[in-house]
């Protein structure tokens, strides 16, 4: 018999699965709320971009994050890159420490790790490698 948690994990993982054209999936607040508990019971991990579409720094970082999405699955195949418009979902993000845009959080084993490196694909890759090498 399948548990509710395992069914949710399969459904969320399937919704974030990547084909050959690796893209960053847009999250809604209910999906985001499920990630932290799921990361405690699965091997899936998430790199989350909290952005604001009107923010020039978010606009500059978006293509870098998209490019990282093409290379990071080779480092950790169960890594999902997702994003959420934090400016329109402020009330739903109270559990996260978002003080500026863009903010990147790595979620693994129920723990958040804020990315504080340079805005380059290589630095993002190096950040993820710290957790998986």
TAWO-V459940 format. One record per helix or strand of 3 or more residues. SS is the DSSP state (helix for helix, strand for strand). FROM is the first residue (numbers start at 1). TO is the last residue. If there is no record, write none. Layout:
ss=[SS:SS]
from=[FROM:FROM]
to=[TO:TO]
This chain:
ss=[helix:helix:strand:helix:strand:helix:strand:strand:helix]
from=[4:29:45:56:79:90:103:111:121]
to=[15:41:51:74:85:93:108:114:132]
